[in-house]
């Protein structure tokens, strides 16, 4: 009896994710330096007395490519599963006898695996699985205070795989909301989208509280996640003064594509970092070009992951070049499909980057993601220049002002609702509600 090797890649075996990515990088002739460092770190935490056996693993990869997974591969169970999973092979079910171990996110957190490595493994695990959802508890949702509610409700329908907290300024929250709600804010006029996004971020903000991301594995599907999300909102609504704003405590992804889209941002250090500093709504023409590039890739069935724009500065300051340059690992004919009057491939001058395209595109240290598109990461000097403004006293004062504004607006809205409900109750008590309502409707229709 045989089983699909990918079924053995579970939340308890994140080590296999690392080994499978090594196979992918090796098969596609990508630079192996980054993925090797992850494999070494993961293997060391599982087998401290041994070095990672790259020579043995390379031999196993070649053997499975030629012969499939036979009895000789069983001694290297995790390695064999990783290679078979990458090649979509079936493996004997007897190999399960060697898989009763647990190397999940909690294990690697406890063993102090580099956080960037663990985030990478989590993102790649999301890429493999279709029943994962990301729940974002906004600062207003106060995860620290209400965590028992979140845990209790989500444990009823799912397994909680991973949890991560990170702090964002108001600008960072705006830029995250722009990407998280990218599909739901369906505005044809892009100029209006920033108003909706800023309003949403204002509703979600709270002073000195982090965004909390929770990954859940729910085999019952998105409808169950949505129902649980609403149940949590109802519970929290009873516990917060601003009950009218309870819908702004959290957001949950609806499907595997959206889960991966959000994961590529929040579980990637560079992509999280730039959220606080970039200004896409100030340089709006440039922002629209980014969207056009993404649409061009999609329309031509090109893999977004294989392209990176060389125009990161355009998210911080006016972009002056006539065309936006990009790099890719695709062949020249494929690259030309992404070119038009606004975009040009810069492969001819690749020496300018001092790194091979695959090293830039597939080493997370060398790029960041915004609006689903990769950008070549800023140099350290550029970061120091563009990110300095947000460390000033005035920037911190602005964020405090935004929080106070959000609080004030919540109180005003809550007061308006209270007065409205009081007035309606008085009308009903005096039995004049229906009469007043008819009069108001007549005035409106006049």
N, C-alpha and C positions, 0 to 999 in steps of 0.2 A: 504494500500500500504506500502511495506517495502523497505528498502535500506540497502546495505552493510555498516556496521558501520565504516569500514575503510575509506569509502569515505568522512566521516565527519572529518577525521583528515587532516587538511589543514595547509598551512603556517600560517594561522591566529589563529590556535588552538594548539600551542606548549604545552600548559598546559596538553592537553589530552595525549600527548606523555609521559610526566612524570608519569601520573596516570596509563597508560597502562604498562609501565616498572615496576611499583610497582606490578601489577598483575603477570607479568612474574616472577619476583624475588620471590614472595610469592609462586606461583605454583611450582616452581622448587626448593624450599627450600634453596634459596641462602640467604646469610647474607643481612638483610634489612637496615643496618645502612646507607649505601651510598644513596640508592634510597629514603629512608625516608627523608634524609636531603634535597634532591632536591624537593620532594613533599612539604615539609614544607616551603621551600623558595619560591617556585612558588605560592603556595596557599596564603601565607602571602602578596604577592604583588598584588594579585587579591582581597582578602578578608582580609584586614588588621586587622579588629576587631575580627577575629575568629582564633582559632587554627585548624590545620588540623584534621578532624574527622576520625582518623584511625579506631576506633571501628565501626562507622557507615559504613565506606567504606568496612571493612572486612565482615560485615554482608551483604552488597549489593553484594559483590563478591560471597559469598556462595549462595545467593538467585538466582542470574543470572545463576550460574552454574547448579542449580536445575531446575529453572523454565523459564529461558530465560528472555528477557527484556519485562516486562509487564507494565501496567499503574503505578504501585507503584514506578517504577524506574525513572519516568519522572522528579520528583522533584530534583533528582541528575543527571541532564542531562549529564554533562561532565564525571562524574564517570561512569554512565551507558554506555556511548559510549566507554569509555576506556576498560571496562570489556568485552563488546560485541565485540569490535575490536580484542582484544587478542584472543578470542575464535572463531573468524570468524563468528559471528552471524549477522543475519539481524535484523534491528530494525524498528519500525513504523516511517514513514516519518514525522509524526506529531511532533516528538521530535526536528525537525529542528526549530520549533518556538522558542526554547530556546537557539539557537546557534548563534544569531546575535550579536556577540561580537568579539573583535579583541585582541588576546593575541599572537602576532607574535614576531619575533626576535627584531624588533624595539621597541616594547612595553617593553620587558624585559630588553633591553639595557638601555632604558630611565629610568627604575625603578632600575637600577644598580644591576641586578641579577648577582651573582658570574659568572665571565666569563667562568670558567671551567664547571659550570653547564649548561650554555647556549650552549657551544660547544658540550656537551654531548647530549643535546636535539636535536641539529641540526644534529648530526651524526645519531641518532636514527630515526629522521624524514627521512633522506636519506635512511636508511635501509627499511623503509616502502614504499617509493614512487619510481616509475620507470621512471619519466620524469624530473629528476633533473640532472644538469650538473655542474661541478666545472670548473671555468675559473681561471687559475693561470697567473697573470700578473707579469712577471719576472722584476727584478730591471731595466733591460735595457728598458723595456716597459714604464717606468716612469709614473706610474698610476696617480701620483699627477698632472703632467703636462697635461696628455691626458685623464683625467677622464670623461670629457664631451663627448669625442668620444665613450668611452666604454659604458657609461650610455645611450647615445642616440641610439646606435646601438642595444644594448641588450634589451632595453625597447621596441623596435619595434617587437621583436619576443617572448619576455618572461617576466616573473616577476622576479625582483631581490629580493632574499629572505634574503641574509646575506652577509656580507662583513667583511673580517678580514685581518689585516696587521701584518706581523712578519718579523724580521730581521734575516738573516743568514750570516755566514761567507762563504768564498769560499768552505771550506770543507763541511759545512752544505748544500750548494747549490748542491754540487756533490752528497751527500747522498740522497737529495730529488729527484734530477733528476734520480738517479738510480732507485728509486721506481716509480716515475711518468711515466717514459719512459720504464718501465720494460717489457711491452708487445711489444713495438715497436722496441726495440733494440733486435732483434731476432738473437743473435749470439750464435752458438753452442759452440764456444770456449769462456768460461766465462772470461778467462784472458784478452781477447781483449775488453770486455765490459767496463772495467774501463777507457780505453783510450777514447772510444766514449763518455762516461758519463762526463769525465773531460773536454773534448773539448766542449760539450754542455753547461756545467756550465760556462765555460770561455766566451762563446758567450752570455750568459744570464746575466752576472754579471754587476753591476754598483755600483759606490762608494756611500755608506751611503744611499742607497735606499732600501725599504722593498720589500718583495714578497707580493702581494695583491691577496687574494683568494676571488672570488665572486661565490656565488651559484645562479644559475638561474633555473627557472622552465619553461621548454619549451615543450609544448604538441605536437609540430610539429616534434619533433625528432632530432636525431643527425645531419642529413644532413643539416638542417636549421642552427644549431649551427655552423657547419663547414663553411658554406657559409658566415655567419655573421663574424666569426673569420677572414676569408680571406678578407672581406670588411674592417674590422678594420685595418688589416695589410696594406692594400693599402692606406688607409687614413693616417696612421702614417708614411708610407714610404715616402710620399710627404713632411713630416714635419721633418724628421731626416736626418742628414748629412750622416750617414752610411746606406744608403738605401739598400745596399746589405745584411745587417744584420736584415732587418725588420721582418724576419720570427721568430726571437728570442725574440719577445716582449711578447709572451703569449703562453699558452697551454690550451686546453680544453679537458675534458674527453669525451669519445665516447659513453659510455653506463652506465647503473646503477651499474654494478659490478665494473667498473673502478672508478666511482664516489665514491662509498663506500670505496674502497681500498685507495684512496687518502685522503678521509675524516678522516679515522682512524688514519692517521699520522698528518695532519695539524690542525685538530680540537681536538688534545689531547696534553696537556701541556708536559707530559713526553716524548712523541714521537717526538715532535718538538725540545725539549731541547737537546736530545741526538744527533741530526743531526750534530751539530757543533763539536762534540767531538769524535764520534766513527770512527774507521779506518778499515772498512771491507776489503779494497783493500790491506792493509799492511798484514793483517792476512788472506790471501786468502783461505787457506785450510779450515779454520773455516767458512768463508763465504759460501763456497761450501757446507759444511755440513748443514748450515741453509736452503739452497735451497733444499737439499736432504730431509730434514725433512718435508718441505712444500709439496714436491712431494709425499712423503710417505703418508701424511694425505689425500691428494687429491685422490691418487690411491686407498685408502681404504675407500673412501667416509666418512671420519671423519670430524667433524666440527672443523675448525681451531680455532674458538673462544674458544673452550673448552680445549685448551692445552696452556701451557706456558713453555718455556725453562728456565732452571736454570743455565744459562751460560753467563750472561750479560757481565762479565769481558772479555770474549773472543773477544768482539768487540773493546776492548781497549788495550789488551795485549795478549801475547801468551797463548793459552788454553792448560793446561798440563794434564788434566784428560783423561783417556783412553776412557771413554764414556761420552756422554752428557746426563744429567738428565733432565727429564721434569715432570710436574705435570698435572693433569687433573681432571675434575669432572665426567668423563666417568666411567662406570663400569670396573672392572678388565679385563674382556674378550675384551672389546673394546680397552682398554689401550694397551693390548698386540699386537694389530694390528699395533701400531705405533712403537713398539720396533724392533730393529735389531742389527747388530753388532756395530752400532754407538750410538744408543739411548736406554735409559732405563728409565722406569717409577720409580719415587722415592716416591710413595705413602706410602710405608712401613715406611719411615722416615719422615712423614709429620710433626711431632712435631718440627722438625728442623726449620720450617719456622715461627713458633709462630702465624700463621694465617691459617684459613681453606682454602682449595683450591679455593672454590667459592669466598671467600673474596679477594684473590689475583687475580683471573681471571676476576672478574666482578666489581671490584672497581678500576676505572681508576688511582687512586693514587698509586696502587700497581704493575703496569706493564707498559711497553712501547711496541710499535709495530715497527718492522723493517722488511722490505721485506715480509709483510703480516703475520708474525709470532709474537706472543706475547713472551716477555721476562719478567722475574721477575725483578722489578725495583731495581736499586741500592739503598743501604742504604745511609743516609746522609753523613757518613764518606767516603764511596766509591765515592760519587759524588764530595766531596771536593778534594779527591785525584786525580781522573781522569780528572776532569774538570778544574783544576787549571792551567794547561799548556796553555789553550786557552785565559787566561786573561793576559798573559805576554806582555811586550813591543814588543818582537820579533814576537809573534803571530800576533799582530796588524800590525806590519811592513810588515809581509808576506802577509797579506790580502791587504794592500795598494799596494804592489808590483804586486800582481795578477791583481788588477784592472788596474794598469798602463800597464801591459802586454796586457790585453784585449783591452784597448784603442789603444795601438800601433798596434796590429794585425788588428784592424778594419780600422785604417788609411792606413795601408799597402795594405789591400785588396781593400779598396775604391780607392786608387791611382792606383793599378794594373788594376782595371776595367776601370778607367778613361782613362789611357794610351791605353788600349786595344781598347776601343770604339773610341778614337781619331784616332788611327792608321787605324782602319777599315773604318772610315769615309773619311780619306785621300785617301785610296786605291779606295774607291767608287767614290770619287770626280775626281780622275785621271783615272777612268775606268780600273783599273788594278786588282781589287779585285778578279774577277773570275780566272784570269790568275795565280795570286799568290796562290790562294786556290788550284788550280789543281796541282801546283808545290809542295806545302806542302803535299798534299795527296799522290803524287807519292813517295816523300821522305819517308813518313811514311810506305808505303806499300813495299818499297824496302827491 
